[in-house]
Amino acid sequence: MAEVSSTPANRAAEADAADRSYVGLAKQIYELIASGDFGPGARLPSERTLAERFAVSRTQVREAIIALEVRGAVEVRVGSGIYVTEVREAPAATFELPRGPGPIETLRARALIEAEIAALAATERKDADLDRLFAALRAMRENMDDKSANESADREFHLGIAEATGNAVLRHMVAAMWDGSRSDPLWKKIEEHFHTPGLRAASQEDHQRIFSAIMARDAQGAREAMQAHLARVIGEFTQAWR
């Protein structure tokens, strides 16, 4: 397949797509701050209010606020709300923000794709695949208090499921989604707020259910267990800030 060249039209289309997501919304919220509607230290309206005001989903608001926090324009205080930290002279049109898919958008894509991968792995897995998955489960359990080591084992578990399908393209897709999100400043920021030892413990139980279904060659059970796992993570990352 021929590589698509990066033409001005292609770049414009990519920018337009981004501005229909959290990036464009973040600029609109920033305009409220830059216009003086909310000064330094002021609390912004709630997620629900912002979603209603701009006719968007609360997920888009969450990702827009996280982007503004990464940029230093607001501070999120879990249990309290969203506060303005500074007001810049630059207009919103020139206010640089992180671009690309948001962390929740990526998690929702993973829920769709990895659920089917888990179902396929349940029918195609070999004993060696189970050994790798069990080793990853054990490493996660042994490193419950070490976020970095636990996350590394978590990655190996998800990649091991994709590898169990025997399809290298699927493994590449899972690796790309996983590694892309972990290098994203928005992902790192949202994890600061919501990634806790309790979340890791709940994920361990989720992973055990996924493993058990794959071991039993229960494709539907593996699909549902993976969907439930990622839906729970999304729920954790979208819980109300106040």
C-alpha positions as CSV (number, residue, x, y, z in Angstrom):
1,M,0.0,0.0,0.0
2,A,1.4,3.4,-0.9
3,E,2.2,5.7,1.9
4,V,0.0,8.7,2.1
5,S,1.9,11.9,1.8
6,S,1.6,14.7,4.4
7,T,0.0,17.4,2.3
8,P,-1.4,20.7,3.5
9,A,-4.9,19.3,2.9
10,N,-4.1,16.2,5.0
11,R,-2.7,18.2,7.8
12,A,-5.7,20.5,7.8
13,A,-8.0,17.5,8.0
14,E,-6.0,16.1,10.9
15,A,-6.2,19.5,12.7
16,D,-10.0,19.7,12.0
17,A,-10.5,16.2,13.5
18,A,-8.6,17.2,16.6
19,D,-10.5,20.4,17.0
20,R,-13.8,18.4,17.0
21,S,-12.4,16.4,20.0
22,Y,-11.0,17.6,23.3
23,V,-8.5,20.0,21.7
24,G,-11.1,22.3,20.3
25,L,-13.1,22.1,23.5
26,A,-10.0,22.9,25.6
27,K,-9.5,26.1,23.5
28,Q,-13.1,27.1,24.1
29,I,-12.7,26.6,27.9
30,Y,-9.5,28.5,27.8
31,E,-11.2,31.4,26.1
32,L,-13.4,31.7,29.2
33,I,-10.3,32.0,31.3
34,A,-8.4,34.4,28.9
35,S,-11.5,36.7,28.5
36,G,-11.5,37.3,32.3
37,D,-14.7,35.3,33.1
38,F,-12.6,33.3,35.6
39,G,-9.5,34.8,37.2
40,P,-6.6,33.1,38.9
41,G,-7.8,31.0,41.8
42,A,-11.4,30.9,40.5
43,R,-13.2,27.6,40.4
44,L,-14.5,26.6,37.0
45,P,-18.0,25.2,36.5
46,S,-18.5,21.5,37.1
47,E,-17.9,18.9,34.3
48,R,-21.6,18.5,34.0
49,T,-22.2,22.3,33.6
50,L,-19.4,22.6,31.0
51,A,-20.7,19.6,29.1
52,E,-24.2,21.2,28.9
53,R,-22.8,24.6,28.0
54,F,-20.8,23.3,25.1
55,A,-23.1,20.5,24.1
56,V,-20.5,17.8,24.4
57,S,-20.0,14.7,26.5
58,R,-18.5,14.7,30.0
59,T,-15.7,12.5,28.6
60,Q,-14.7,15.3,26.2
61,V,-14.8,17.8,29.1
62,R,-12.6,15.5,31.2
63,E,-10.0,15.2,28.5
64,A,-10.1,19.0,27.7
65,I,-9.5,19.8,31.4
66,I,-6.6,17.4,31.6
67,A,-5.1,19.0,28.5
68,L,-5.4,22.4,30.1
69,E,-3.9,21.1,33.3
70,V,-0.9,19.7,31.4
71,R,-0.5,23.1,29.9
72,G,-0.6,24.7,33.3
73,A,-3.8,26.8,32.8
74,V,-5.8,24.9,35.5
75,E,-5.4,22.7,38.5
76,V,-7.6,19.8,39.3
77,R,-8.2,19.1,42.9
78,V,-10.0,15.8,43.3
79,G,-12.9,16.2,45.6
80,S,-13.0,19.9,45.2
81,G,-13.1,21.0,41.6
82,I,-11.2,22.7,38.8
83,Y,-9.3,25.9,39.5
84,V,-7.7,28.5,37.3
85,T,-3.9,28.8,37.9
86,E,-2.9,31.5,35.5
87,V,-4.2,33.7,32.7
88,R,-2.1,34.1,29.6
89,E,-1.9,36.9,27.1
90,A,-1.9,34.6,24.1
91,P,-5.3,34.1,22.4
92,A,-6.8,30.6,22.4
93,A,-6.0,30.2,18.7
94,T,-2.3,30.2,19.5
95,F,-2.5,28.4,22.8
96,E,-0.5,25.2,22.3
97,L,-2.1,22.0,23.6
98,P,-1.3,18.3,23.5
99,R,-2.8,16.7,20.4
100,G,-3.7,13.2,19.5
101,P,-6.3,10.8,20.9
102,G,-7.3,11.4,24.5
103,P,-6.6,8.8,27.2
104,I,-10.3,7.8,27.6
105,E,-10.8,7.7,23.8
106,T,-7.9,5.2,23.7
107,L,-9.2,3.1,26.5
108,R,-12.6,2.8,24.7
109,A,-10.9,1.7,21.5
110,R,-8.9,-0.8,23.6
111,A,-12.1,-2.2,25.1
112,L,-13.5,-2.9,21.7
113,I,-10.3,-4.3,20.2
114,E,-8.9,-6.2,23.1
115,A,-12.2,-7.9,24.0
116,E,-12.2,-9.6,20.6
117,I,-8.5,-10.4,20.9
118,A,-9.1,-12.1,24.3
119,A,-11.9,-14.1,22.7
120,L,-9.7,-15.3,19.9
121,A,-6.8,-16.0,22.3
122,A,-9.2,-18.3,24.2
123,T,-9.6,-20.5,21.2
124,E,-6.1,-20.3,19.8
125,R,-3.9,-20.3,22.9
126,K,-1.2,-22.9,23.6
127,D,0.2,-24.1,26.9
128,A,3.2,-21.9,26.4
129,D,0.9,-18.8,26.2
130,L,-0.7,-19.8,29.5
131,D,2.8,-20.0,31.1
132,R,3.6,-16.5,29.9
133,L,0.3,-15.1,31.1
134,F,0.6,-16.8,34.5
135,A,4.1,-15.3,34.9
136,A,2.8,-11.8,34.1
137,L,0.0,-12.3,36.6
138,R,2.5,-13.4,39.3
139,A,4.8,-10.4,38.6
140,M,1.8,-8.0,38.9
141,R,0.8,-9.6,42.2
142,E,4.4,-9.5,43.6
143,N,4.8,-5.8,42.6
144,M,1.5,-4.4,43.8
145,D,3.2,-1.6,45.6
146,D,5.7,-0.9,42.8
147,K,3.8,1.1,40.2
148,S,6.5,0.9,37.5
149,A,7.1,-2.9,37.9
150,N,3.4,-3.6,38.1
151,E,2.7,-1.6,35.0
152,S,5.5,-3.4,33.1
153,A,3.9,-6.8,34.0
154,D,0.5,-5.5,33.1
155,R,1.8,-4.6,29.6
156,E,3.3,-8.1,29.3
157,F,-0.1,-9.6,30.2
158,H,-2.0,-7.7,27.6
159,L,0.6,-8.3,24.9
160,G,0.7,-12.0,25.9
161,I,-3.0,-12.3,25.2
162,A,-2.5,-10.7,21.8
163,E,0.4,-13.0,21.1
164,A,-1.7,-16.0,22.1
165,T,-3.9,-15.3,19.0
166,G,-1.0,-16.2,16.7
167,N,-1.6,-12.9,14.8
168,A,1.4,-10.6,14.8
169,V,-0.7,-7.7,13.6
170,L,-2.9,-7.9,16.6
171,R,0.1,-7.9,18.9
172,H,1.5,-4.9,17.1
173,M,-1.9,-3.1,17.6
174,V,-2.0,-3.7,21.3
175,A,1.6,-2.7,21.7
176,A,1.0,0.6,19.8
177,M,-2.1,1.4,21.8
178,W,-0.4,0.6,25.1
179,D,2.9,2.4,24.4
180,G,1.3,5.4,22.7
181,S,-0.9,6.1,25.7
182,R,1.9,5.7,28.3
183,S,4.0,8.3,26.5
184,D,1.1,10.7,26.4
185,P,1.3,13.6,28.9
186,L,-2.5,13.5,29.2
187,W,-2.3,9.8,30.3
188,K,0.4,10.6,32.8
189,K,-1.6,13.4,34.3
190,I,-4.9,11.5,34.6
191,E,-3.0,8.7,36.2
192,E,-1.7,11.1,38.8
193,H,-5.2,11.7,39.9
194,F,-6.7,8.2,39.7
195,H,-4.1,5.5,39.5
196,T,-4.0,4.1,43.0
197,P,-2.9,0.8,44.7
198,G,-6.7,0.1,44.9
199,L,-7.0,0.3,41.2
200,R,-4.1,-2.1,40.8
201,A,-5.6,-4.5,43.2
202,A,-8.9,-4.4,41.3
203,S,-7.1,-4.9,38.0
204,Q,-5.4,-7.9,39.4
205,E,-8.7,-9.5,40.0
206,D,-9.9,-8.5,36.5
207,H,-6.8,-10.1,35.0
208,Q,-7.3,-13.3,36.9
209,R,-10.8,-13.6,35.5
210,I,-9.5,-13.0,31.9
211,F,-6.8,-15.6,32.4
212,S,-9.2,-18.1,33.8
213,A,-11.5,-17.7,30.8
214,I,-8.6,-18.0,28.3
215,M,-7.3,-21.1,30.1
216,A,-10.8,-22.7,30.0
217,R,-11.1,-21.8,26.2
218,D,-14.2,-19.8,27.0
219,A,-14.2,-17.2,24.3
220,Q,-17.3,-15.4,25.4
221,G,-16.1,-15.3,29.0
222,A,-12.8,-13.9,27.9
223,R,-14.5,-11.3,25.8
224,E,-16.8,-10.2,28.7
225,A,-14.0,-10.2,31.3
226,M,-11.8,-7.9,29.1
227,Q,-14.7,-5.6,28.4
228,A,-15.5,-5.4,32.1
229,H,-11.9,-4.8,33.0
230,L,-11.4,-1.8,30.7
231,A,-14.9,-0.5,31.4
232,R,-13.9,-0.4,35.1
233,V,-10.7,1.5,34.4
234,I,-12.6,4.0,32.3
235,G,-15.1,4.4,35.2
236,E,-12.2,5.0,37.6
237,F,-10.7,7.7,35.3
238,T,-14.0,9.4,34.7
239,Q,-15.3,9.5,38.3
240,A,-16.4,13.0,39.4
241,W,-13.8,15.4,40.6
242,R,-16.3,16.9,43.0
